[in-house]
């Protein structure tokens, strides 16, 4: 019972993720989780983030087939794994999968997968996905072998590529560490790579079946589909080349970094559906005092004049700035649509400090090889908005994610600011993958700065649950509170996990000199306050509440970067306040962390942080 209650406090659910099984073959190790491999390491260094056999539906949702007939054998020479699984598709269709994995002490790993359907099976993708890590790998040389046998000596992209950096792939070889190379060979189909940092995934993804081919497609009945991935490690080091393992005794060391800047303003999202609850929350004696309220308005979702009456009531008691984001329908003349909205605002007495406009259709992603949907030129959209809302700061970008902004780069000349969101459960929703998305955020902000220079830059709202799905017709319902990609509700938003994620998020984007960061809504499934029937303690405040309150309290103050010896475990920064210098430290793991803070001028005794604890301490 105690373990269940602890899990609920941390994750907002008593459902625990099954612990992965560690497989070992000499210096080669891998974690087996749900029939797939992750954290593939050689001599302790991550070589591949994952090799997964995946099946996706027509909305790019990932099937979660139950593994059966699992057999694992481990010997001194290596390991082998075999299993079967079944996907249940629409209209009673079935897809049966058989897999075999073998790892040997000479640094070789083979993963075979075969799928067959007796009914025929509709899918957007069926087969292997290989994830290369980004930290220490981005921008480094690789050799790509194409399906025609040609070898291309090139580099993994540093700035995020909007389209596939490599196509028609048969193999890719990179340097895992000095003197160690890793070749990943893909057989059975044509593979290509996309830069998954677009979606804040911490990886480059090599996947089967080019996106230029039609999807969804049918796997014919009784037509087996077989593929194989072979990872070959070549270690040319001599004994004297191998460094001795560092002895840190499990302690994470924090030292002052070189980056400095000003903390961003903190915003909260207000939607018409949550406006009345949001007003009630702001009228409480202990209401948050954030710098910015971001009001959302989408005529296609049924939002109309009454929304502005509620927005005006909220603005009247808010002491900071306000922004209205508009999903412009673009179904009539632009001037007519936007002037109508401006009239509703005037009638309600609602006058935001800024407007952000984005064509509604641009919230949907346009994958490589697909036709762009009809949309007026963005310059015309912005001109109509400037005319309809004179004297108000006009922002642009995407109401969806960096992916869409990177693929359809907006003309920023007449914009006061650029904005986009992120979401950590687009492709994977396990705890480790969600936290690993923090690694991609500095690459996203660096890429935005490379495109738009020093233009004021905003991010958010960016929450663990997904508020809108650019890659399908819907977000995924999650009535059982599982860890589901693209879900519109996520139990971890109720737990300490979300607080640690938010603290890690702000730490990861500080270098971007953001004008505003919006991490969540005020109420509702993306909010700081839980609904009446949600099992959250502390007066309905989610743990995220304390983080957002703390961040809003230091907005505008000077910060200094902190270097972590284990940034996958602990992230931190310091900030100057009227009460002195404070250290914000976040434990990103489910294990207690012992942290050496002496170089920050703190206690000589290690700081102990509980699982997913985010703390603020005096320096």
PyMOL commands that set and color helices and strands:
alter all, ss='L'
color gray80, all
select helices_A, chain A and resi 2-11+90-92+196-199+239-241+272-282+299-301+305-317+334-348+360-363+378-388+402-407+431-436+438-452+491-494+496-512+544-553+598-600
alter helices_A, ss='H'
color red, helices_A
select strands_A, chain A and resi 21-25+28-33+36-42+45-56+67-75+78-88+94-104+108-116+121-123+125-132+141-146+151-155+166-177+180-187+191-195+204-208+217-219+225-235+251-262+265-271+292-298+321-328+354-359+393-401+417-421+457-459+516-521+558-564+570-577+580-587+593-596+607-609+614-618
alter strands_A, ss='S'
color yellow, strands_A
deselect
rebuild
show_as cartoon
